[in-house]
């Protein structure tokens, strides 16, 4: 009877799912025992959250991450040091070896995705060396006034950039189940429209659909679809500089330029003279302009309006980039401009300068 119980117990252990972890271990020459080691995750544009920590003992650090942390890039940070080491959390042992005076370029490996990341980083280093050399050639040629050599250097730089882009794109296209490929695919996300995002996601296996990077890209595409050409511009309510309520729907029946800007945004302020010319030329024919500010200081907002002579409609909720209106329009950089027809339907977005004049000339005539 005892033998039967033992067999049953062994079968239970064999059939139970194995708990997997990502062990991050290694050494950085020049860092003393007792140095604190942190694994952090980027949050937003500048923030970081610490998700695990440890310390160097006998010249080595060792930190474990549970399976729920798999599938993303994290950074290994050391107390008193500014540079960090990027790695991907996956089952197995991630081995990191480096030197204090060159932490960023530490050797990373030990697991399939981190081996792939190391190869990418090594290629990137080689490209940077070629890029720097070509930039040096261009600088020297420019100082010498040798236009032919400048053109040759520019051609060399363009070829280097194409080589790098082709290499990165090949990793994306060939890595249907790779988190490194998915991470690389996400890098240009702020510059991509919904159709471009959709086409990139088709490269990846359905099992990647729960990866945080895949989810972020899919959600970004869904958001952009709501503010792209042909969609009804999302309604919002805000306040004017005088404290009155203003709504996007107040402009139904009019062609509208919806301009997101801020008093602290130098490129935005540089666009204002052109917007003034546009308004003076086409407002008498029916064009309206609504500038929504990402300011959080009412006085600076009002002062910039007055200084730049922005005589059209204004709105803000004075909470900057945290504004739900800004988030609903998927704005990750300003100036950001939409052109909306009298029915509230978006005709175009991402317009600047002469592009605004061209669309107004088509609608209102020259």
N, C-alpha and C positions, 0 to 999 in steps of 0.2 A: 504493500500500500504506500509506503514511504517513497519508493521508486517512482510510482505513478505521480505523486504530488510534485516531485522534483522535475519530472519531464514536463508536467503542465506549467510549472513556474518558468522553466527555460523557454518553452514555447511562447509564453506571455511576453517575456522579455524580448524575444526575437521578433515578435509581431508588433510590438509597440513602436511608435515613431521615434526615431533617434533625434534627440535635441541637438541642434547645430548652433555653433557660435562662430563669430569671426574673431580670431585672435590676432591682435595687432602687436607685433613685437619687433625689437631691433635695438639699435644703438646709434648714437650721434657722437662721434669723436669730438672731445672738447667740452662736453657738458658733464658736470660733476654729479656724483651720487646725491640723491635728495632733490634734484631738479624736478619740479612738478611737470607732469605731462597731461595735456587736456585734449580730448577729442571733441571738436565743435562742429556745428552745422550752421551754415549761413542762413540767416533769416532776413528777408527783405534785401535792400541794397547794401546796407552797411552793418547790420546786426549779426550777432553770432550767439548761439545757445550752446552751452556745454552739456554734452550728453553722457560723458564718462571721463574718468580721470585716474591718474596713477602717479608713479614717481620712478625715477631711475634708481635701480639698486644693483650694485656690483656691475655698473656700466651698461645695464640692460633695462628696458621698460617692457611691460607686458600688460595689455588692457584687453578685456573681452567685450564684444558687442553681441547682444542677442539677435535671433533671427529676424525679429520685427524691424531691425535697423538695416537689413540687407537692401540692396538695390539702389543705393545713393552714394554720392561722393561726400566724404567728410574731410576735415582738416585736422592734422596733428600739430598741436601747438606746445611750446615749451616756455615755462615761466622765464621772463626776462629777455625773450627773443621775439623779434617782430616777424620773421619769416615763418611760414607754415608749410606742411607737406600734405598734398592732396592724395587721397586713396579712396578705393571703393570697398564698401563693406559687403562681403560675401562669405559663404561657408569656407572654412579653412584657415590657414595661417598666413597673414600678410606680413612680410618681412621688409623692414625698412632699415637702410644703412646710409649714414651720411656724416657730414662734418659740420661743425658749428659755424664756420665761416662761409658755408655754402649750403645751408639747410634746404633751400627751395629745390635744389637739384639733387636731392638724396635719391638713392637707388631704391626702387619699389618693385616688389614681386612676390612670388610665392603662391598666388592664386591666378586663375586664367584671366580674369578681367584686369587685375593689377599688372600682370605681365603685358597685356595689351596696352594698358595706359602707359607703362614704361616705354614701350616701343614708340608710341605716339609722341611722348615727351622728348625722346631722343631725336626723333625726326624733326620736331619743332626746334630743338636747339640747333640742329644743322641748318635749318632754313633761316633761323635768325642770324647765324654767322654769315650766310650768303647774302642775306638782306642788308646787314650792316656793312659788308664789304662793298656791295653795289651802291649803297647810299654814300659811302665814302668816295667812291669813284665819281658819283654825280656832283658831290660837293666840290671836289678838287677841279673837276672840269668846268663847273660854273664859275669858280674863282678865277680860272685861267681864261674864261671867256670862250671856251671851246664848245660851241653849240653842237657840233657833230658828236663829240664825246658825251655831252649831256644827253642827247637823244639816244645814244647807244646804252648809256647807263639806265635811262628810263625804260627802255625795251627790256633790259636784263631784269630790272625790278619787277616789271609786269609779268615776265615769264616765271620768276620765282613765286609771285603771288598766285599765279595759275597753278603751278606745281603743288603748292601747299593746299589750295582749295580743292584740287582734284584728289589729292591724297585723303583729305578729311572727308570729302564726299564719298569716296570709295569705301571708307570705313563705315559710314552711315548706311550705304546701300547694301553692304555685305554682312552687316551685323544684326540680323533679324531678332536675335535673342540676347544681344549684348547691351549691358547697361552703359558701357563706355560709348558705344555708337549712339545710343539714345541721348546720352549727355552731350555729345558733340552736336547732335541734331538740334538740341534745344538752345545752343549758344546764340544763334542769330534770331531767336524767337521775337524780340522786340521789333525787328525789321520785316517780319513775315506777315502776309495777309492770311485769311482763313483758308484759301485755296492752296497756298503754298504749304501751310501746316498739314492740311489733309493729305497732300501728295507725299509728304515726308513720312507721316505716320503709317502709310501703306507699306513701307519697307519693313515694318516690325511685326513679329509674330503676335497673334492674339493673346498669348500668355503674358506679353509685356503690358497689356492694357491696364493692369493695376499698379504698375510702377509709378512712383510720384512724378517722374519727369514726363511720362506719357500722359498722365492725368492732367498735369499742368498745361501741356501743349493742347490737349483736346479741349480743355476748358477755355483756353485762350482763343482757340478757333471758334468755339460756340459764342463767346463774348463778341468777337469781331464781326461775326455774321449779323449781330443785332445792330451794328453801327456802320455797316458797309453800304455801298451803292444799292438802291432798291429797297432798303429797309426804312421803316418809319422811325425817325429820330426819337430816341427815348425822351419822354416827358420829364421835366424837372421843375422844381420851384426853388427860388433863391431870393436874395434881397438886392435891391439897388443901393448905390452909395448913399442915397437919401433915406434908406431904411424901409422902402416900400417893397411889396411883394411883386415879383416878376416871374412869369412862367414861359416856358418855351412855346406853349400853345397860343400865347398872346400874339404870336407872329404868323399864325395861319392866315393864308390869303396873300402872303408876301414871300418874295424870294429872300432868303436869309443866309448871311455868312455868320456861322457860329465859330467864334475864335476863342480858344483856351490859351491864356497867357498869364503873366505875373509881373509885378513891378520889378522884381529882382532878376528877371530873365533877360539877359542882354540880347540874345537873338530875337526875342519877342519885341523888345523896344526898337530894335533895328528895322523890324517889319512895319512899324506903325506909320512912318511917312508914306509908304506905299498904300497902306490901308486908308489913310486920309485921302489920297488922290482917288482911290477907288470909290470911296463914299461920296466925295464931292461930285464925281462924274456920274454915278449911277443911282444915288439916292433919289434925285429928282424924278427918276424914271420908275421908282418902286422898290429899289433894293434897301434892305435893312441889315444892320450889323449888330450882333450881340457879342460882347466880349465877356467871357467868364473868367474871373481871376482866381488863381491858385494861391493868392496871398492869404496870410493869417493876421495881418496888421492893417486895420481899416485906414489909418492915416497915411500909410505908405501907398496903399492902393489908390486912395483919392488923389494924393499928390502926383502920382505917376500919370493918372488920367489927365490932370490939369496941365502938367508939364509937356505931355506929348500931344495935347490938343485932340484928344479922342472924344469927339462930340456926339458919338452914337450911344446906343444902349449898353448898360453894364450890369453885371450880376456877379454874386459870389456868396458862398456860405462861410468864408473866412476860416476854413480849417485846412487849407493847403491840399497836399496830395492825399490826405486821408478822406477827402470829400467823397461821399458815395456817388455823387454826380461824376466826378473825375474817374472813379473806378468803373462806373457803368459804361462810360465811353471808352474804356480800355486805354486810357492815356498813360504812356510811360515816358513822354518827353514833350516839351512845348517849345515853340508854338505848335498847336494842333488845330486844324481848321476843317470844318465841314461846310458844304454848300447844300442848302435845303430848299426844296420847292414849296409852292404855296399850300400843298396838301400835307406838308410835314415829312415828305419822302426825301431821303438823302440822294442827291444827284452825284456828289463827288466828295472825296475826303483827301487829306494830305496835301491840299493845294497851297502854293506859296506864290507871291509876287505876280509875275506875268500870267501864270496859270489862272489866277482869279480874274484878271482883266479879260482873258480869252473867253472864259465861260460867260462872263457878263456881257461881252460883246455879242456872243451868239444869241443870248436871250433878249437883250435890250437894243441891240444894234450898235454900231460904232458911233 
